[in-house]
Amino acid sequence: MGFCTFNPIYGLTMKKRAQRIVLAAFYLTLTACSSDDEGAVIADASAFIGTWNLTEVNINIAQDPDQDGTASTNLVDELDCLTGVLSINENGTWTGTVTTLTISPVTGDFYAIQCSGSSALGGNWTFVGDELDLQSLAIGTLSLQSGDLVEELGEDLPGIQRKVFVRQ
């Protein structure tokens, strides 16, 4: 009696092999996707409630406004005067203080960037989907990304790409 092993692919016709390969690829595609790629869906606004400190104001081209010889795309690293705090309250209101920036093109990819005061902000917020809308011109819609409060603006200089706040 000879030794025999069963190989599910070699005992099949070419058409059957192709079908099994396609089915296996389809199965792997389905099982490789994870529902937590973008983070968990937030069911209510309670995750947003609290006090948050500004840690990042990101721009698309690294700049060196403090002229220390090291450029950064995070203006908080460059400007000691750039600060911000948001307080999101359970009663549907919010308050905040954020430094106002003046960003002016100089030449090419070089911009003059400086703090130009501080703004006291506040108002009411609404929770839509999994985002918090502060209903403000200064700060708009915020989402939670890896535990941080993020405002995605997506603007190129002289605009801002995004602002990031961390829980205090």
N, C-alpha and C positions, 0 to 999 in steps of 0.2 A: 504494500500500500504506500503510495507516494505522499509526500508532504505537500499540502496545498493551502494557499492563502487566498482569501477573497479580496479582490480589489474592485470597489464599486464603479470605478471609471473605466478600467480596461475591458471589462466584460460588456460594455455598452456600445451601441452604434455611435457614429460621429454626431448625429442629430441629438441623441439622448445626452451625450457628453456636453454638448453646447447648452442644452436646456438646463442641465444640472449646474453648470458653471454660472449661467445667468441667474438662476434661482439662488445660488450661494452668494453671488455678488449682491443681489437684491436684499437678502437676509442680513448680510454684513452691513450694508448701508443703513438699514432700519435699526439694527442694534447698536451701531456706532454712534448714532445721534443721541445726544443727551438733552434732557429738558432744562438742565441747569446751566447751559452754555452762557446765557445772558443773566443768570441769577434768577432767584425765585420770583414769581409774580406776587406782588404785594396786594393783599386783599383789602386793606384799609390804610388810612393815613397815620395810624399810631406809630409806625416805624419812623416817621418824619418828626414826631414831636420831640422837642428838646432844643438845646443851644448848640450851635455849630460855628466853628472858627474857619475862616478863609485860609487855605493852605496853598492853593495854586490858582494862578491866573495865567493860562497858557496861550501863547501866541505861535504863529506858524513859522517864524524866522527868528532864530536866536539873536538876542540883542544884549548890549552891555551898558545899560543906562547908569550904573554906579561906577563905571569906568575903572573896574578893578582888573581888567585884562581877561576876564572869564565871562563869556556870553552865555545866556540861558534862554530857553523857551518858557520858563516859569518866572514871571515878573516878581513874584513874592520873594524869590531868591535874590533878585537884583535890587529891589527897592524896600528899604527898612520901613518906609512910611506907608507901604501898601498893606492894609489890614482890613478885616471885616468880621462881623459877628451877626448871625441870624438866630432869632429865637422864634421857633414855631410852637404856637400854643394850641392846646386841646380845644379851646373855644372857637376855633376857626379864624384866629387873628395871628399876625406875625409882626415882629419889629426887627430892625436891623440897623447897623451902621457899617457903611462900606466906603473905602477911600475912592475918590473920583480920580480917574487918570486922564491926562492929556497926551495924546499920541499924534505926532505930526511927522509926515514924511520929510526927510532931509535930502537924501540923494540915493539912488539905487535901492538897495535893501536896508538902508540905514534909516532909523526913526529916532526922533527925540521923544523920550518917554519920561514923564514926571508926574508926581502926585500933585493934585490941584485942589485939595480940600477933602472934606468928609461929608457924606450925606446920611442923614437920619431918615430911615425908611420905615414903612409899615403899612398895614392894611389887612384885608381879608384874604384867605386862601381857599381854593377848592381842590378837591381830589378827583382826578379824572383818569380812569384806567389804572395805571400804577405810577402816575406822576402827580406832583403837587404844583399847582399853578398859583403863584403869588400875586397874580393880577397887578403887576407893576411894570413900568417901563424900564426901571433900573435892573430888576431881577425877574426873570420870567418863570419858565417851567423847570422844575427840578425833578431828578430821578435818583434813586438809590443804586449805586454801582459799587459792589464790593464793600458795602458798609459806609461809603462816602456819599454825601449829597452833591450832585453834579448838575451844573447848568451847561448844556451843550449849545454853543452859539454858532460854531462852525465858520466864523468869519476870518478872512485873511487880514493881515495888518493893512490899515491901522485899526482893524477890529480885533476881537478876542475870539480864540478858538473855544475855550471852555474855562469855567470856574469850578473849583472843588472846595468843599467845606467838610471838615471832620467833626464828629461829635465831641463836645467838650467834656 
